[in-house]
């Protein structure tokens, strides 16, 4: 039996083209969760939470096993069956206290979509979509987060398809389709820029200018922001090329619009004009964080490393939410004059948290560095057959700054490092990446109380903070003093304008769980916390959840050994592994072994404590 699945739209289960019944609502939720995280282990705790939210029955583990068994029957792969021994296209295995749905491109439309998109077959990839991803299951936070990632990926591929259509001179034929998509996503700037280019290619320049004006008003009304510098430059180029702004009719083969930049992170204008006749240096940085605060000493040292002599490699490490990416981007924005050949940013992981293939990362960098052709098409990276060689060739003799975001291992970074020349690289990573030779390492601790209060004031207003600075200090301390926690509490207070800071501080330190207070409207925060714990080795994963049983997030080795139910030597090795992974920090200056105090960041501790409390409410069930 050949069973295939579709999640690019409503959930579909097909056997040789015939639609099958996926079972009860709970079984369908389980299937949707596993399919949206195909080939990735989901712990039993995560699946129980997806199925029952905060109110699992006492028999939740056993019920979960029943649903898994039902899905295996649907696949024709019950344990020990002949079908399982032949390894069906889609199967479910039990691994380390969780489940993995194994699927290939033949078994799941989302994987086929990704394969075709990476191969450049954009039209074929888009043809697989039947509507919003996992429609009907968006009320489950775990599934909704994955579905939103798929929706964003659809938009990116749609824009790539439109870019290719414009390069081939077929922009006029795509106008109606892009108008429908732009109507659903009116604030997507790259999409709107490409829509303007398509209208210009059809000779409808007046309408293209009207699109910009509509977007400008929407951005101002909805977000209080102006259009990005890239879009503003494109608009100005349109005005210069258009002459008087008058409606006119022209054949589709009329004057082509200026080619819009294709960089996915909204490039900003480079510092100073480029020499006449030469292409502008690549600038592929995210927007400078508007409320960035503090880290002055680290920023100064980081700038010295990146602009100094040999060995311009820096690693920014620290726990989840320490602001590593924000610091790297903020610093890079201020170094334009020191890196005349460009500043580049690349993420090593996709929206789903999975490591991107090294070739994809290199080709993204090469696409940003290749000058656009005069024909207006997207830039073509040189050396496509060997992107690593082409990347090193481009770096030779140039002085560029590269920000490599979210590394977990040294091997992920090494292909991107310049083998010669004066370029610099800054890497963000939770672990310290101690195997990267010659790297200057910067550990990001929590913000100081004054820095965190200043950060809070930049969002909710300095006057409100100064009116009760003592309460503001209590609030940021309760949030853990890491930028992520302070940002969450600032966003919450910006909404609760009527709540005095003293009252809100009492709420944070009272009975209500910290995560419920700060993350109730943002399930992605819990997903990020679950991911940070879930990617640890199984022993580390269990240890973090056990440490959630402690009464305080700051503890000694003996307290940890007691809750981990092991001897102090074993506990010390476990805690050292968690320190290296930036899950724990040292509280205060380290002293003799018995006097060392360990600390878990506030949000992570709240998550571990929440998980431990839920586990304690359940009747222990036999693990398979």
ChimeraX attribute file (.defattr): number of C-alpha atoms within 10 A of each C-alpha:
attribute: neighborCount
match mode: 1-to-1
recipient: residues
	/A:1	12
	/A:2	14
	/A:3	22
	/A:4	24
	/A:5	21
	/A:6	23
	/A:7	24
	/A:8	25
	/A:9	17
	/A:10	16
	/A:11	19
	/A:12	18
	/A:13	21
	/A:14	16
	/A:15	14
	/A:16	10
	/A:17	10
	/A:18	9
	/A:19	13
	/A:20	13
	/A:21	10
	/A:22	18
	/A:23	14
	/A:24	11
	/A:25	11
	/A:26	16
	/A:27	20
	/A:28	18
	/A:29	22
	/A:30	21
	/A:31	21
	/A:32	25
	/A:33	26
	/A:34	21
	/A:35	26
	/A:36	27
	/A:37	18
	/A:38	20
	/A:39	18
	/A:40	15
	/A:41	20
	/A:42	22
	/A:43	17
	/A:44	20
	/A:45	16
	/A:46	17
	/A:47	21
	/A:48	19
	/A:49	18
	/A:50	20
	/A:51	22
	/A:52	13
	/A:53	12
	/A:54	10
	/A:55	11
	/A:56	16
	/A:57	14
	/A:58	13
	/A:59	12
	/A:60	21
	/A:61	21
	/A:62	15
	/A:63	15
	/A:64	18
	/A:65	14
	/A:66	13
	/A:67	19
	/A:68	20
	/A:69	17
	/A:70	18
	/A:71	21
	/A:72	18
	/A:73	13
	/A:74	19
	/A:75	22
	/A:76	19
	/A:77	23
	/A:78	19
	/A:79	14
	/A:80	8
	/A:81	11
	/A:82	11
	/A:83	15
	/A:84	17
	/A:85	11
	/A:86	9
	/A:87	11
	/A:88	18
	/A:89	17
	/A:90	25
	/A:91	22
	/A:92	23
	/A:93	14
	/A:94	15
	/A:95	13
	/A:96	14
	/A:97	13
	/A:98	17
	/A:99	19
	/A:100	20
	/A:101	20
	/A:102	21
	/A:103	19
	/A:104	15
	/A:105	16
	/A:106	15
	/A:107	21
	/A:108	24
	/A:109	22
	/A:110	23
	/A:111	17
	/A:112	17
	/A:113	24
	/A:114	20
	/A:115	15
	/A:116	16
	/A:117	22
	/A:118	13
	/A:119	10
	/A:120	15
	/A:121	15
	/A:122	22
	/A:123	16
	/A:124	14
	/A:125	24
	/A:126	19
	/A:127	9
	/A:128	16
	/A:129	18
	/A:130	14
	/A:131	12
	/A:132	17
	/A:133	26
	/A:134	26
	/A:135	16
	/A:136	13
	/A:137	19
	/A:138	16
	/A:139	10
	/A:140	18
	/A:141	19
	/A:142	23
	/A:143	23
	/A:144	21
	/A:145	19
	/A:146	23
	/A:147	25
	/A:148	17
	/A:149	18
	/A:150	22
	/A:151	17
	/A:152	13
	/A:153	17
	/A:154	22
	/A:155	19
	/A:156	16
	/A:157	22
	/A:158	20
	/A:159	22
	/A:160	21
	/A:161	21
	/A:162	25
	/A:163	26
	/A:164	17
	/A:165	18
	/A:166	25
	/A:167	16
	/A:168	12
	/A:169	19
	/A:170	18
	/A:171	26
	/A:172	21
	/A:173	16
	/A:174	17
	/A:175	19
	/A:176	11
	/A:177	11
	/A:178	20
	/A:179	15
	/A:180	11
	/A:181	16
	/A:182	17
	/A:183	11
	/A:184	10
	/A:185	13
	/A:186	17
	/A:187	18
	/A:188	15
	/A:189	20
	/A:190	22
	/A:191	24
	/A:192	24
	/A:193	25
	/A:194	25
	/A:195	31
	/A:196	29
	/A:197	28
	/A:198	29
	/A:199	25
	/A:200	26
	/A:201	27
	/A:202	25
	/A:203	23
	/A:204	22
	/A:205	28
	/A:206	20
	/A:207	18
	/A:208	23
	/A:209	19
	/A:210	12
	/A:211	17
	/A:212	21
	/A:213	13
	/A:214	12
	/A:215	19
	/A:216	20
	/A:217	15
	/A:218	17
	/A:219	18
	/A:220	12
	/A:221	11
	/A:222	9
	/A:223	10
	/A:224	10
	/A:225	12
	/A:226	15
	/A:227	19
	/A:228	18
	/A:229	14
	/A:230	19
	/A:231	22
	/A:232	17
	/A:233	15
	/A:234	21
	/A:235	21
	/A:236	13
	/A:237	14
	/A:238	21
	/A:239	15
	/A:240	11
	/A:241	14
	/A:242	16
	/A:243	8
	/A:244	9
	/A:245	13
	/A:246	11
	/A:247	11
	/A:248	10
	/A:249	12
	/A:250	14
	/A:251	11
	/A:252	19
	/A:253	13
	/A:254	13
	/A:255	15
	/A:256	22
	/A:257	24
	/A:258	18
	/A:259	21
	/A:260	21
	/A:261	21
	/A:262	21
	/A:263	18
	/A:264	16
	/A:265	14
	/A:266	19
	/A:267	20
	/A:268	20
	/A:269	17
	/A:270	19
	/A:271	17
	/A:272	10
	/A:273	9
	/A:274	12
	/A:275	8
	/A:276	7
	/A:277	6
	/A:278	8
	/A:279	12
	/A:280	19
	/A:281	23
	/A:282	23
	/A:283	25
	/A:284	24
	/A:285	24
	/A:286	20
	/A:287	15
	/A:288	17
	/A:289	13
	/A:290	10
	/A:291	14
	/A:292	15
	/A:293	18
	/A:294	16
	/A:295	16
	/A:296	10
	/A:297	9
	/A:298	15
	/A:299	16
	/A:300	11
	/A:301	12
	/A:302	24
	/A:303	18
	/A:304	12
	/A:305	20
	/A:306	25
	/A:307	18
	/A:308	12
	/A:309	10
	/A:310	14
	/A:311	17
	/A:312	22
	/A:313	23
	/A:314	23
	/A:315	26
	/A:316	27
	/A:317	27
	/A:318	26
	/A:319	25
	/A:320	20
	/A:321	24
	/A:322	23
	/A:323	22
	/A:324	25
	/A:325	22
	/A:326	21
	/A:327	23
	/A:328	26
	/A:329	21
	/A:330	19
	/A:331	18
	/A:332	24
	/A:333	19
	/A:334	12
	/A:335	17
	/A:336	19
	/A:337	12
	/A:338	15
	/A:339	21
	/A:340	19
	/A:341	20
	/A:342	25
	/A:343	28
	/A:344	24
	/A:345	23
	/A:346	20
	/A:347	16
	/A:348	20
	/A:349	16
	/A:350	12
	/A:351	15
	/A:352	14
	/A:353	13
	/A:354	10
	/A:355	16
	/A:356	14
	/A:357	12
	/A:358	17
	/A:359	15
	/A:360	13
	/A:361	20
	/A:362	22
	/A:363	21
	/A:364	19
	/A:365	22
	/A:366	22
	/A:367	18
	/A:368	26
	/A:369	26
	/A:370	17
	/A:371	17
	/A:372	18
	/A:373	11
	/A:374	8
	/A:375	12
	/A:376	18
	/A:377	19
	/A:378	22
	/A:379	16
	/A:380	16
	/A:381	20
	/A:382	18
	/A:383	14
	/A:384	15
	/A:385	9
	/A:386	12
	/A:387	22
	/A:388	19
	/A:389	14
	/A:390	17
	/A:391	23
	/A:392	17
	/A:393	16
	/A:394	15
	/A:395	19
	/A:396	14
	/A:397	13
	/A:398	16
	/A:399	18
	/A:400	23
	/A:401	27
	/A:402	26
	/A:403	22
	/A:404	24
	/A:405	21
	/A:406	23
	/A:407	22
	/A:408	18
	/A:409	16
	/A:410	16
	/A:411	13
	/A:412	16
	/A:413	19
	/A:414	11
	/A:415	18
	/A:416	18
	/A:417	17
	/A:418	21
	/A:419	13
	/A:420	13
	/A:421	14
	/A:422	21
	/A:423	26
	/A:424	24
	/A:425	24
	/A:426	28
	/A:427	24
	/A:428	26
	/A:429	25
	/A:430	25
	/A:431	23
	/A:432	25
	/A:433	23
	/A:434	14
	/A:435	10
	/A:436	17
	/A:437	10
	/A:438	12
	/A:439	19
	/A:440	18
	/A:441	18
	/A:442	18
	/A:443	18
	/A:444	19
	/A:445	16
	/A:446	21
	/A:447	22
	/A:448	15
	/A:449	17
	/A:450	15
	/A:451	18
	/A:452	27
	/A:453	27
	/A:454	21
	/A:455	23
	/A:456	29
	/A:457	20
	/A:458	17
	/A:459	16
	/A:460	19
	/A:461	14
	/A:462	15
	/A:463	11
	/A:464	15
	/A:465	19
	/A:466	14
	/A:467	12
	/A:468	13
	/A:469	18
	/A:470	14
	/A:471	20
	/A:472	25
	/A:473	22
	/A:474	19
	/A:475	27
	/A:476	28
	/A:477	23
	/A:478	19
	/A:479	27
	/A:480	21
	/A:481	26
	/A:482	24
	/A:483	25
	/A:484	17
	/A:485	25
	/A:486	24
	/A:487	21
	/A:488	19
	/A:489	25
	/A:490	24
	/A:491	15
	/A:492	17
	/A:493	19
	/A:494	16
	/A:495	11
	/A:496	13
	/A:497	11
	/A:498	8
	/A:499	11
	/A:500	14
	/A:501	23
	/A:502	15
	/A:503	10
	/A:504	18
	/A:505	20
	/A:506	14
	/A:507	15
	/A:508	22
	/A:509	15
	/A:510	10
	/A:511	8
	/A:512	10
	/A:513	15
	/A:514	23
	/A:515	23
	/A:516	15
	/A:517	14
	/A:518	22
	/A:519	17
	/A:520	13
	/A:521	10
	/A:522	14
	/A:523	15
	/A:524	16
	/A:525	18
	/A:526	19
	/A:527	17
	/A:528	15
	/A:529	18
	/A:530	17
	/A:531	13
	/A:532	18
	/A:533	21
	/A:534	19
	/A:535	12
	/A:536	17
	/A:537	12
	/A:538	12
	/A:539	10
	/A:540	19
	/A:541	17
	/A:542	15
	/A:543	21
	/A:544	27
	/A:545	22
	/A:546	18
	/A:547	23
	/A:548	22
	/A:549	20
	/A:550	18
	/A:551	9
	/A:552	14
	/A:553	19
	/A:554	19
	/A:555	18
	/A:556	15
	/A:557	19
	/A:558	19
	/A:559	16
	/A:560	24
	/A:561	19
	/A:562	14
	/A:563	15
	/A:564	20
	/A:565	12
	/A:566	13
	/A:567	13
	/A:568	17
	/A:569	12
	/A:570	13
	/A:571	21
	/A:572	17
	/A:573	11
	/A:574	18
	/A:575	22
	/A:576	16
	/A:577	17
	/A:578	20
	/A:579	20
	/A:580	17
	/A:581	22
	/A:582	21
	/A:583	25
	/A:584	23
	/A:585	22
	/A:586	15
	/A:587	14
	/A:588	10
	/A:589	8
	/A:590	12
	/A:591	9
	/A:592	6
	/A:593	10
	/A:594	11
	/A:595	12
	/A:596	16
	/A:597	19
	/A:598	20
	/A:599	18
	/A:600	26
	/A:601	24
	/A:602	21
	/A:603	25
	/A:604	27
	/A:605	27
	/A:606	20
	/A:607	23
	/A:608	26
	/A:609	23
	/A:610	18
	/A:611	19
	/A:612	18
	/A:613	14
	/A:614	15
	/A:615	13
	/A:616	10
	/A:617	11
	/A:618	14
	/A:619	12
	/A:620	11
	/A:621	11
	/A:622	7
	/A:623	11
	/A:624	11
